[in-house]
Amino acid sequence: MEVWRGPAREPTVVTDIAIHTEDLTRDFGPVRALDSLTLTVPAGVVFGFLGTNGAGKTTTIRLLLGLLAPTHGHASVLGFDICHQAAAIRERTGALLEHPGIYERLTAEDNLDFYGRVWRIPGRERRARIRELLTHLGLWDRRRQRAGTWSRGMKQKLAIARALLHRPSLLFLDEPTAGLDPVAAAALRDDLANLVRREGVTVFLTTHNLSEAEKLCTLVGVIRQGRLLAVGHPDELRARAGGARAEIVGRGFGPALLAALRARPEVRAVQAQTGRLLIDLHDGVPLAPLVRLAVEAGAEVEEVHRGAPSLEEAFLTLMEHG
């Protein structure tokens, strides 16, 4: 029986840490794109690296893959040094960066077959792996269509299959849903979450889509202008934002009521939207007096909800105060 053992390469380092950096810094002339990044990402998690455009997310991935050299500091990926063992890192990782790496004149099946040959995966295993990935991504029935005829969302799915083809231990995804419409982005997120669970792969995901991070990630880091502001479980970052969010559904939320609420010491902020009122509260304060105030001011209250701040609110708080 043919058994694929992969290309000859350095022995795998057994570690429970997928990524570790210390003071990792990268300058482009006078611009500091990444500033003293110290970060540890455990193996087996989906890590979300959150930041606005230009925050340093893509630069970080390129450093970790050994595609850029750091100005100073150091890092290891899967136990290998990014400066001296970059080839070993790239052999054990998959990456979907700004270009999907798909040949549009080839069919989906031929695209993956090409990359499987590059990885020197034997024919039987290569064909089985292609079928497995395309089936799980809902693309198997269209495997003989040219990739250039597909929608952008389908091409992104194919690109993820390409990145996972050689069974990497770590997958880098740089803004995988950028430019997709909401339906395509949601479908790709669902497929990605299922694949990650099935493959057991560690994921380093960069995004500025907070909903995406909240659904996919078990650990997140927030970066601004090259500096790491916070790292933790999404719940921890929400807790750091402080306070709670209350939502009052109804009508009649006029300017006088908004002014009265903003004057209350327990209220941090108030926002009126169509048919609802959003109130940010300080920790531990009761909501009932505010509901009573709204009713006494003539508002018609239909529903009242209270919860913790969203990850988006925590992110915006860090961007403002971090």
C-alpha positions, 0 to 999 in steps of 0.5 A: 500500500502506498503511504505518503510521508511527505517530502524530506524535511527537518524532524517535527518539533513536538510543542503545545505552543503553535506561535511564540513571539518576543518583541517582534518588530518590523520597520519599513523605512521610517514607518514601524509596521509592527512594534514589539509584538510579544504573543503566545498562541497555543496549539489547537485554537482558532486565534483571531488577530483583530485590527483595522486596515494597516494595523500590522496584521498582514505584516505579522503573518509574513514575518511568521512565515519567514517571508519578511525578516524582523527588524529586531525581536524573534519568533518561533512557529511550530517550534521553528525559528522564523529567521533560520528555519523558515522553509520548515515552517512553510512545509508545515503550514497552509496560508491564504493571503491576499491572492487565493493562488487559484489558476482560473483556466483550470478546473477546481479538481485540476487546481488541487491536483496540481498543488497535490503534485507540488506537495508530492502527495501520491496519486491515490491519497491525492485523489482521496484528499481532493474529494474529501475537501471538495465534498466538505466544502460543497464543491464536489459536484462542480469539480470539473468546472473552470475556477474562473467561472465561479463566484468569488465566494466559491473561489475562496472555498477552493483556496482554503481547500488548496491551503489545507491540501497537505494537512498542515498543522497551522493555517494562516488566513488573512481576511478570508471573507474580505470583499464577499457579500454577507451571504457568501461570507456567512457560508464560508465562515460555516464551512471553515468552522466545520473544516477546522473542527474536522482537521484539528488544525490551529488557525491564525485568522486576521480580520476586522470583521468582529462578527466573524471573530466572535463566531470562529475564535476561541482566543483573540488579540487586538492590534492598533498601529502595530502595537498589541493592545489585548489578548484573551478569550472574547468573553475576557475582552468583553469584560474589559470593556466594562459595564453592560448594554441594555436594549429597550424596544418600543416607541416614543423615545424623544429628545427629552427622554434621551437628555434625561437618561444621559444625565443619570450617573449610572448611564455611560451612553444612550443611542436611539434607533428606530424602534429601540433604545440602546443604553450603556450602563456602568457595572452593577447598576439596576435597570428598573429605574431607567425603564420607569423613567422612560415610561413616565416620559411617555415612551411605550415599552414593549420589551427590555433586554440586558446583556454584556457588551458585544465583542465589537463594543469591546474592540471599539473601547480598546481602539479608543482607550487601549 
